[in-house]
Amino acid sequence: MDVLEAPAITPDIIAEHGLSDEEYQRILRAMGREPNLVELGIFSVMWSEHCSYKSSRFHLKKLPTSAPWVIQGPGENAGVIDIGDGDAAIFKMESHNHPSYIEPYQGAATGVGGILRDVFTMGARPIANLNALRFGRPDHPKMRHLIRGVVHGIGGYGNCVGVPTVGGEVNFDTAYDGNILVNAMTVGVAKTDKIFYSAATGIGNPIVYVGSKTGRDGIHGATMASADFDENSDEKRPTVQVGDPFTEKLLIEACLELMATDAIVAIQDMGAAGLTSSSVEMASKGGAGIRLVMDRVPQREEGMTPYEMMLSESQERMLMVLKPGREAEAEAIFKKWELDFAVIGEVTDTGHMVLEWKGEVVCDIPLGPLADDAPEYDRPHMSLDDYKAWAQVKPLEDVPESTDIAGDLLKLMASPNLASRRWIWEQYDQSVGANTVQRPGGDAAVVRVHGTRKALAMTTDCTPRYCYADPYEGGKQAIAEAYRNLCAVGARPLAVTNCLNFGNPQRPEIMAQFVECLRGMGDACRALDFPIVSGNVSLYNESKATGGGSAILPTPAIGGVGLLEDWQASATIAFKTEGETLMLIGHSAGHVGQSLWLDVCHGGRAGDAPPVDLDVEQRLGRLLRELIAGGRVSAVHDVSDGGALVAIAEMALAGNRGATISLPAMPNPATILFGEDQGRALVSTMEPAAVTEAATAANLFSAGIGTVRGDAIAGPGFAVPLADLRAAHEGFFPRLMGADAALA
């Protein structure tokens, strides 16, 4: 049947495509006629939250995105920053949440593949992957299956494609029972004069398709990612893409080889919404039109329609605009790498997307309404005060007293959110490429820029329980912790990518979480000179199947990148030398509201999120970098989840050396030991007087709180052997995964 003679578009078909009645009327006004099914499908994916950011664009515009070292901010495949000597770092973080819940292995694997393509599309060779994962209750009946699938998917793809997975985070909370989060980040390096962009220019220039063939996997993936889950979510399994890391490796090498020539005018990854989004984005950014001949699209299945080809999210595919006459040269490169290559269209001056199939025009849409003029909503949202009243976070009236510091420490170190992630990261190749300087387990990963003394530090951070209790302070804290972690290895923080994971934006309380988290993030980025250069928004992370529209905790995951001028000067968290003085820098007020100690050891969440003083964070970061560069400290660790005593335990386990802690007499030492006051770090040093002098000059409190010695963590009235700590810390994942632990 001719596409243009297909049955009329009905209200049910419109609803199935995730479009509201108002949006459909907007389509009618834009086109001046009824769309056909192909055109409706294209509008559906381009106007999905995943592609259009229609509920978030209004607020994303308020974020700081520029600095002297920013070469490219948001709006391209990835962000680009100048790291000196003609080198650039290119990086981005994206979500693959819904696909990973439905099919964890392929969902996570294709999440890695997609973010790799975003980075090498811009001319960078990927040098590192990170991930930020959130799972539900460990004892949830589906959770072991999800953990196993996601971890193996990340490892299976990243290991095969030859890019090390060097860092990330893993958290557990009941709020993720029905909607886990899988956020993937890639960092790459390119030359500043060899960066590639996506704007299609040059009327008549050929448009070429390269990579794998198009199949029926992933159709309507972007639309599925823009809706919440219900009891029928497993039926969406066909919308999950299937990845092939070996093809991705060939695609990386072929693209980089062609990029070494001057044949490419523009290049775009086929990610969410596949051929539709890549072609629309390229043409709209270039202010041009586009004509595609669908019969020429390489297909791996029989009888595919233009609707299926345009909406397929088959993996390992790219779209390029070439200079005229360079087709044969480009084709030879892709054929050498055993990849498909086809000239499927041309750049036009019409301002329209025109698709031809079997000699007929099956789609003719003006590009403006698809991209720049797509719907943009300023959704209703509560004030911060009204939100807090809605959230009903219990006030912290009476702070519990602990009579067993050792028991609390062991319990915390064994708890899901603090236990060792070794079982996970040992399944990832952390060192392929031979440039990894610091592997998982510290404050930030460090990867050398090949052939130089420079290195990039990278981290992912967010504390969702803070964001739920106070979205504004939680947004500030997520940025501040990423900044602190980079400084703790000696790097100068340069820029941020993010993955903003929230529930249904049509609920005013969820939109309040989004707006206030972004306000906090923006204030922190401005104060710390730490701009946001790329990112992703993932909304509708809710599950009706878990009991009436339960949303995830607000989770604005932050990916931070910083620069070390000399990779050999980076610091680690491990205690190095017996007899060093252990020092705490930063003021401790004993803030236990929303702390893990309160949750894990006393069975509840209450109180305010810890406040973040951005001036203190900046001064602390500068001080840590100066101490590390001057060789005055041998171990550095920021204080975050679990408080100072947990941080000390982590330093001790990393260096296999104990510590004796001295504290002044106080009525409830647990609040100082386990409180989560922000703006603090621990250092070990042979020069305590010099550290004190430097801290005083930075207007920061500092104090010697102990000595590195022995094989236990000991303090007034408590002692915990390192062997017991290690057993507690390392035991959670092997116990949880059972026989699967043997796979690690």
FIBA-554853 format. One record per residue (C-alpha): y, z, x. Coordinates in pm, whole numbers, padded with zeros to 5 digits, always signed. Each point is the difference from the previous one (the first is absolute). Example, Ala and Ser with C-alpha at 12.3 -4.5 7.8 and 13.67 -1.06 7.14 Angstrom:
BEGIN
-00450+00780+01230
+00344-00066+00137
This chain:
BEGIN
+00000+00000+00000
+00350-00082+00123
+00179+00319+00103
+00308-00096-00203
-00218-00042-00309
-00157+00346+00029
+00018+00229-00306
+00337+00155-00077
+00093+00324+00173
-00077+00290-00236
+00124+00362+00005
-00346+00107+00118
+00012-00244+00294
+00349+00124+00089
-00121+00363-00006
-00305-00086+00211
+00240-00132+00264
+00187+00331+00016
+00324-00136-00146
+00210+00175-00263
+00140-00183-00305
+00348+00028+00152
-00122-00155+00326
-00167-00285-00186
+00326-00074-00182
+00168-00006+00339
-00255-00261+00116
+00078-00213-00305
+00372+00015+00078
-00059-00087+00367
-00218-00300-00076
+00153-00120-00326
-00352-00045-00139
-00338+00168-00037
-00184+00037+00332
-00353-00127+00040
-00277+00227+00127
+00056-00086+00367
+00370+00073-00030
-00063+00323-00190
-00244+00114+00270
+00256-00071+00271
+00270+00195-00183
-00251+00281-00059
-00076+00059+00368
+00351-00064+00128
+00143+00247-00253
-00266+00264+00063
+00115+00323+00159
-00204-00088+00306
+00197-00320+00067
+00339+00043-00170
+00072+00372+00057
+00167-00014-00340
+00003+00379-00049
+00091+00082+00360
+00240-00268+00135
+00305+00172-00145
-00072+00316+00201
-00144-00165+00313
+00339-00162+00059
+00144+00347+00070
-00215+00060+00309
+00148-00042+00351
-00152-00306+00165
+00218-00092+00296
+00064+00112+00357
+00096-00182+00322
-00368-00031+00092
-00113-00134-00341
-00065-00373+00019
-00148-00038-00351
+00007+00253-00281
-00169-00009-00341
-00051-00338-00166
-00232-00170+00247
-00372+00035+00062
+00066+00297+00230
+00285+00186+00169
+00110-00088+00354
+00170+00220+00260
+00121-00071+00354
-00185+00206+00262
+00175-00149+00303
-00086-00253+00270
-00026-00280-00256
-00275+00182-00190
-00011+00086-00370
-00220+00232-00204
-00102-00137-00340
-00159+00232-00256
-00063+00077-00364
-00203+00224-00231
-00154-00110-00330
-00223+00139-00272
-00343-00107-00119
-00054+00289-00239
-00140-00149-00318
-00241-00242+00172
-00130+00281+00223
-00080+00221-00299
-00190-00280-00173
-00181-00134+00310
+00072+00231+00295
-00147-00203+00285
+00161-00334-00084
+00316+00162-00136
+00064+00184+00326
-00117-00290+00221
+00228-00254-00167
+00285+00250+00013
-00035-00004+00379
-00029-00379+00003
+00310-00045-00212
+00224+00223+00208
-00122-00167+00320
+00106-00337-00142
+00344+00134-00095
+00055+00086+00366
-00147-00299+00183
+00168-00233-00253
+00324+00092+00174
-00128-00097+00342
-00127+00338+00118
-00333+00080+00155
-00126+00310-00184
-00053+00292+00239
-00083+00288-00234
-00110+00094-00350
+00059+00331-00179
-00088+00119-00348
+00106+00269-00245
-00278+00099-00239
+00002+00233-00302
-00319+00102-00175
-00078+00229-00293
-00202+00320-00002
-00272-00012+00266
-00255+00114-00259
+00098-00270-00251
-00319-00199-00080
+00156-00331+00110
+00188+00119+00307
-00269-00028+00269
-00059-00359-00107
+00372-00074+00018
+00048+00169+00339
-00298-00173+00151
+00101-00342-00133
+00365+00025+00101
-00072+00127+00351
-00268-00261+00061
+00226-00272-00143
+00287+00090+00232
-00231+00024+00300
-00200-00306-00090
+00307-00222-00022
+00218+00146+00276
-00286+00030+00250
-00115-00357-00056
+00345-00153+00023
+00062+00178+00331
+00304+00216-00082
-00030+00374+00076
+00040+00253-00281
+00195+00275+00174
+00137+00241-00258
+00066+00101-00356
-00058+00284-00241
-00253+00110-00263
+00072+00242-00284
-00187+00133-00302
+00136+00108-00338
-00125+00009-00357
+00288-00228-00098
-00176-00291+00180
-00334+00044-00181
+00046-00315-00207
+00232-00196+00228
-00045+00025+00377
+00262-00135+00240
-00076-00237+00286
+00315-00088+00197
-00041-00222+00306
+00250-00051+00283
+00003-00250+00287
+00226-00011+00306
+00035-00313+00210
+00205-00125+00296
+00180-00333+00038
+00276-00155+00207
+00341+00022-00164
+00049-00376+00038
-00338-00076-00162
+00029+00168-00339
-00098-00204-00306
+00146+00025-00348
-00105-00116-00345
+00296-00201-00137
-00109-00358-00076
+00263-00251+00111
+00023-00371+00069
-00029-00228-00304
-00319-00202+00032
-00159+00228+00258
-00376+00029-00046
-00154+00315-00146
-00339+00081+00149
-00278+00235-00101
-00209+00159+00277
-00282+00252+00028
-00285+00058-00243
-00077-00191-00317
+00123+00122-00338
-00252+00167-00231
+00011+00195-00323
+00016+00345+00161
+00314+00205-00052
+00133-00190-00302
+00261+00220-00167
-00026+00252+00283
+00379+00052+00001
+00003+00056-00374
-00292+00244+00023
+00185+00188+00275
+00295+00038-00239
-00187+00185-00274
-00160+00342-00024
-00374+00056-00023
-00203+00076-00309
-00366+00056-00077
-00061-00376+00039
+00143-00028+00350
-00334-00097+00152
+00019-00320-00204
+00287-00103+00229
-00238-00033+00294
+00034-00383+00006
+00374+00041+00073
-00083+00159+00338
+00022-00240+00292
-00277-00055+00255
+00094-00001+00367
-00142-00163+00312
+00136+00159+00320
-00153-00263+00225
+00196-00272-00179
+00311+00218+00026
-00045+00020+00377
-00020-00380+00019
+00308-00025-00221
+00197+00234+00225
-00083-00205+00309
+00065-00335-00168
+00336+00111-00140
+00114+00146+00331
-00104-00320+00178
+00201-00215-00241
+00292+00244+00025
+00012-00068+00373
+00121-00350-00095
+00314-00078-00199
-00183-00158-00293
+00043+00278-00257
+00307+00014-00226
-00123+00288-00219
-00318+00197-00051
-00119+00241-00268
-00317+00202-00054
-00184-00055-00329
-00017+00363-00108
+00040+00143-00348
+00014-00288-00252
-00129-00234+00271
+00128-00356-00002
+00249+00085-00276
+00195+00270+00180
-00012-00170+00340
+00136-00330-00132
+00260+00158-00231
+00128+00235+00271
+00023-00274+00263
+00187-00240-00229
+00233+00262-00151
+00095+00147+00337
+00081-00347+00127
+00199-00093-00311
-00227-00299-00048
-00266-00128-00239
-00369-00053+00054
-00258-00256-00113
-00371+00071+00037
-00293-00234-00070
-00274+00236-00117
-00282-00254+00055
+00060+00039+00375
-00046+00380+00010
-00323+00080+00193
-00239+00152-00257
-00332+00175+00049
-00103-00001-00368
-00059-00286-00241
+00230-00080-00286
+00292+00223+00092
+00308-00042-00217
+00363+00013+00116
+00029+00337-00176
-00285+00139+00212
+00121-00157+00322
+00355+00131-00038
-00106+00355-00092
-00297+00039+00235
+00040+00264+00269
-00270-00132+00229
+00059+00140+00346
+00081-00143+00344
+00239-00272-00123
+00351-00103+00107
+00265-00245-00118
+00226-00181+00247
+00286-00245+00004
-00024-00232+00300
+00244-00234+00164
-00063-00361-00104
-00257-00179+00212
-00159+00318+00138
-00288+00008-00248
-00261-00151+00231
+00088+00237+00283
-00030+00300-00230
-00319-00126-00160
-00166-00040+00339
+00069+00366+00081
-00142+00130-00328
-00304-00228+00014
-00067+00128+00354
-00010+00352-00142
-00229-00124-00285
+00255+00070-00272
+00104-00208-00301
+00321-00200+00026
+00155-00206-00277
+00341-00148-00074
+00042+00104-00363
+00363-00074-00077
+00358-00028+00114
+00337+00175-00010
+00230-00149-00266
+00361+00033-00110
-00081+00066-00367
+00016+00382+00001
-00325-00012-00201
-00366+00071+00064
-00187-00312-00104
-00380-00014+00000
-00198-00322-00041
-00371-00023-00083
-00203-00311-00072
+00319-00202-00007
+00176+00217-00258
+00276+00259+00031
-00162+00327-00110
+00286+00234+00093
+00376-00041+00026
+00189+00330+00035
+00352+00068+00130
-00037+00226+00304
+00297+00227-00073
-00161+00186-00292
-00324+00041+00197
+00157+00169+00300
+00365+00100+00042
+00066+00018-00376
-00323+00180-00091
+00039+00304-00228
+00159+00308+00155
-00008+00332-00184
+00189+00321+00049
-00265+00207-00173
+00103+00324-00172
-00062+00303+00220
+00049+00374-00019
+00252+00188+00209
-00150+00203+00283
+00057+00324-00194
-00162-00143-00314
-00289-00129+00207
-00062+00343+00153
+00001+00151-00349
-00256-00262-00105
-00217+00053+00311
-00025+00373-00071
-00065+00094+00360
-00068+00372+00001
+00259+00212+00181
-00130+00193+00299
+00072+00354-00112
-00222+00217+00219
-00107-00137+00338
-00365+00094+00060
-00079+00223+00296
-00283-00093+00231
-00221+00263+00156
-00222-00256+00175
+00198-00246+00213
-00314-00121+00177
-00177-00064-00330
+00299-00188-00138
+00022-00216+00312
-00368-00092-00014
+00024-00077-00371
+00303-00224+00054
-00151-00185+00295
-00311-00074-00209
+00191-00107-00312
+00002-00367-00109
+00367-00060+00084
-00014+00149+00350
-00357-00060+00117
-00064-00242+00286
+00000-00368-00097
-00227-00083+00293
-00275-00126-00233
+00249-00258-00128
+00178-00115+00312
-00310-00025+00216
-00110-00282-00232
+00308-00196+00103
+00036-00184+00331
+00304+00179+00142
+00015-00165+00341
-00072-00372-00039
+00265-00185+00199
+00010+00278+00260
+00360+00099-00083
-00057+00317-00202
+00159+00294+00185
-00038+00270-00268
-00277-00024-00255
-00032+00178-00337
+00027+00378-00006
+00354+00056+00126
+00346-00016-00153
+00034-00376+00047
-00205-00283+00145
+00136-00170+00313
-00081-00363+00085
+00125-00172+00314
+00195-00326-00023
-00233-00216+00205
+00123-00090+00345
+00286+00251-00006
+00058+00373+00049
+00127+00028-00358
-00202+00137-00288
+00040+00025-00375
-00065+00330-00174
-00103-00013-00366
-00084+00246-00275
-00050+00025-00377
+00125+00305-00190
+00059+00142-00347
-00057+00335-00172
-00056-00083-00368
-00013+00361-00121
+00356+00043+00129
+00103-00322-00177
-00141+00127-00328
+00172+00339+00022
+00334-00150+00112
+00009-00380+00037
+00334+00003+00182
-00109+00250+00269
-00344-00164+00013
+00156-00339+00071
+00215+00150+00275
-00300+00181+00149
-00216-00314+00014
+00261-00177+00215
+00073+00311+00207
-00366+00061+00082
-00051-00359+00113
+00312+00033+00218
-00126+00331+00142
-00347-00138+00074
+00143-00292+00197
+00228+00229+00198
-00295+00233+00070
-00168-00270+00211
+00329-00083+00175
+00097-00312-00195
+00344-00088-00133
-00043-00063-00375
+00127-00347-00092
-00100-00099-00351
-00208+00067-00308
-00232-00192-00228
-00124+00157-00319
-00247-00023-00286
+00143+00159-00315
-00290+00111-00220
+00091+00134-00345
-00122+00008-00359
+00127-00182-00309
+00373-00077+00043
+00045-00017-00378
-00040+00378-00009
+00339+00165+00074
-00162+00282+00199
-00180-00249+00228
+00316-00203+00046
+00180+00324+00092
-00258+00054+00275
+00064-00352+00129
+00380+00017-00013
+00024+00344+00160
-00256-00071+00272
+00197-00312+00095
+00325+00196-00003
-00153+00254+00240
-00145-00274+00220
+00332-00182+00013
+00194+00313+00097
-00253+00079+00273
+00000-00354+00139
+00379-00005+00019
+00021+00341+00166
-00271-00082+00255
+00110-00361+00067
-00349-00107-00103
+00035-00309-00227
-00263-00138-00238
-00086-00358+00096
-00298-00082-00222
-00221+00146-00267
-00189-00026-00324
+00014+00158-00346
-00318+00089-00188
+00057+00123-00356
-00227+00076-00295
-00226+00217+00214
-00142+00183-00298
-00334+00026-00168
-00050+00045-00372
-00369+00040+00078
+00063+00340+00161
+00154+00152-00308
+00309-00139-00164
+00217-00184+00248
-00025+00224+00304
+00227-00127+00278
-00045+00039+00373
+00231+00233+00188
+00314-00187+00105
-00099-00142+00339
+00270-00184+00196
-00211-00065+00311
+00215-00053+00309
-00094-00207+00303
+00221+00078+00298
+00029-00200+00325
+00167+00113+00321
+00036-00118+00359
-00104+00155+00331
+00158-00161+00306
-00294+00122+00212
-00337+00046-00166
-00110+00239+00274
+00272+00246-00103
-00142+00062-00348
-00097+00353-00102
-00315+00112-00181
-00085+00306-00208
-00274+00130+00234
+00050+00319+00202
-00027-00098+00367
+00034+00298+00232
-00107+00365-00008
+00294+00234+00016
+00261-00223-00159
+00245+00157-00241
-00036-00101-00363
+00343-00041-00162
+00114-00055-00355
+00318-00203-00047
+00180+00016-00333
+00071+00279-00243
-00287+00160-00197
+00091+00159-00333
-00359+00031-00124
+00028-00261-00278
-00339-00003-00174
+00101-00177-00323
-00229-00304-00051
-00181+00087+00325
-00365-00073+00064
-00050+00369+00081
+00112+00094-00351
-00220-00271-00151
-00315+00038+00210
-00003+00374+00067
+00160+00127-00321
-00104-00259-00255
+00323-00147-00126
+00314-00206+00049
+00331+00165-00070
+00356+00017+00121
+00244-00256+00132
-00079-00265+00257
+00140+00098+00341
+00360-00116+00050
+00071-00256+00270
+00308+00037+00222
+00054-00351+00131
+00245+00110+00269
-00264+00238+00138
-00260-00279-00011
+00222-00230+00202
+00080+00265+00261
-00365+00103+00025
-00111-00359+00048
+00255-00061+00274
-00099+00325+00173
-00371-00084-00006
+00064-00344+00148
+00215+00151+00277
-00260+00268+00084
-00279-00257+00012
+00200-00248+00210
+00095+00278+00240
-00361+00112+00043
+00082+00355-00112
-00274+00024-00264
-00365-00094+00024
-00100+00018-00368
+00207-00059-00314
-00098+00028-00366
+00212-00002-00313
-00052+00278-00255
-00092-00132-00343
-00297+00055-00235
-00150+00345+00050
+00290+00133+00204
+00028+00118+00360
-00343+00162+00037
-00179-00313-00118
+00207-00205+00246
-00095+00238+00282
-00366-00029-00097
+00024-00380+00008
+00159+00010+00347
-00271+00237+00121
-00286-00213-00134
+00152-00318+00147
+00023+00160+00346
-00303+00230-00030
+00217+00293+00107
+00086+00309-00199
+00326+00189-00043
+00112+00359-00029
+00282+00037-00253
+00258+00278-00005
+00202+00078-00312
+00257+00267-00079
-00112+00258-00253
+00054-00124-00355
-00133+00095-00344
-00172-00333-00077
-00057-00209+00315
-00192-00263-00200
+00328-00142-00131
+00120-00076+00353
-00341-00117+00121
-00078-00224-00300
+00345-00075-00144
+00103-00365-00006
+00367+00020+00097
+00117-00342+00113
+00181-00098+00321
-00239+00181+00237
-00224-00088+00293
-00226+00177+00248
+00002-00072+00372
-00191+00135+00299
+00185+00024+00328
+00011+00145+00347
+00380+00011-00027
+00081+00222-00299
+00348+00085+00126
+00091-00369+00027
-00135-00068-00351
+00198+00294-00138
+00317-00124+00170
-00047-00352-00138
-00073+00131-00350
+00308+00221+00008
+00211-00296+00109
-00139-00191-00302
+00090+00295-00225
-00366+00060-00083
-00191+00327-00010
-00286+00031+00248
-00236+00278+00099
-00304+00052+00215
-00276+00097-00241
-00302+00009+00227
-00195-00124+00298
-00261-00273+00043
-00315+00180+00109
-00362+00072-00079
-00235-00145-00256
+00142+00144-00322
+00313+00012-00212
+00093+00368+00011
+00293+00197-00131
+00090+00342-00142
-00307+00110-00194
-00189-00331+00008
-00205-00222+00230
-00183-00324-00075
-00229-00155+00264
+00063-00369+00059
-00368-00067-00069
+00038+00143-00350
+00322-00193-00055
-00162-00323+00113
-00301+00051-00226
+00227+00063-00297
+00230-00289+00081
-00267-00258+00069
-00239+00094-00279
+00168-00124-00318
-00064-00375+00012
-00358+00014+00129
-00083+00249-00278
+00178-00205-00264
-00151-00332+00098
-00349+00138+00070
-00234-00267+00128
+00295-00241+00018
+00143+00208+00283
-00273-00137+00222
+00160-00343-00034
+00304+00116+00198
